[in-house]
Amino acid sequence: MKKEARFLQIISDVLDDSSYLGDDCAYLSEYNLVVSSDSLVEDVHFDLNTISAYSLGKKSLLVNISDILSSGAKPEYLTVSLSGMLNEDFIENFYKGANEICHKYGLKIIGGDLTGGDKITIAVTIFGNTKGRNISSRKNAKDGYIVLLAGYHGSSAAGFKILNGNDECFLTKEDVSKNKDYFIKSHTEPELYPEISEIISKNCKQPYAMMDTSDGLYDGLKKISEASDVGFSIEFDKILRKTNNFNDVLFGGEDYGLLICLETSDFEKVFPLLNGKDIAVIGKVTDGKILVDGKEITEDLSYEHF
């Protein structure tokens, strides 16, 4: 068990009531509300030598919006707190980037905090509206459900390698020459899928599982597998991607796609509505292990936050 998972287990054991823990968002049904908090820490989640304050302002909001979208809710409000070696130039450019994302997604920043520190830390809390939507849970996947995946995977990991000068070791020349700018943007300003989230949550009647792939596609499969006590049969060639690096596609992380498990009748109703969008059927939920092209993954290379 990884360190983050061990810490989460300790927290769950210590709290008198841990019933809201487990998914990326806490669902407060009595308030038609989902809430999520996330932190980005300098030299853990970002390096100021490879990302600007402006792009960091964008990405800090996007990674939190992604959590709300993965619940099926509509993101509406955020608080943003900054600590670290801050200066006026950083603050101005960070909030210019954040404001651009607020404008694009119809959000409002309603508060936050500023304080000093040794390294820059960004803490965001985001609130989503659940009215008229069927909210997802990792616990809802069942044997026979159809597995869909929104977004191109492996791109952010490729962008990270290019920004850090490591692309020659891990990517083909064709990958880099055709998609270099796309890979870099995928890492610094990831694409989100609000329309897909809305279509799923407004049209699915049965319980369903949906989460983002921020820590990697395999990580998403594993977390749903553990929460729902199911397995998966996944076809690698069905995954949308612009690189064929197997490890980047399965474990790379920070692609912020949507991994979705739907009951068959909901799938038949919803899939035609998704025509033309960046989404594909990649397999089925099973009662066995997590298999990719019939083979079990024996080593978990998913992103570690510690």
Secondary structure, 3 states (H helix, E strand, C coil): CCHHHHHHHHHHHHCCCCCCCCCCCEEEHHHCEEEEEEEEEECCCECCCCCCHHHHHHHHHHHHHHHHHHHCCEEEEEEEEEECCCCHHHHHHHHHHHHHHHHHHCCEEEEEEEECCCCCEEEEEEEEECCCCCCCCHHHCCCCCEEEEECCCCHHHHHHHHHCCCHHHHCCHHHHHHHHHHHHHHHHCCCCCHHHHHHHHHHCCCCCEEEECCCCHHHHHHHHHHHHCCEEEECHHHCCCCCCCHHHHHHCCCCCCEEEEECHHHHHHHHHHHCCCCEEEEEEEECCCEEECCEECCCCCCCCCC
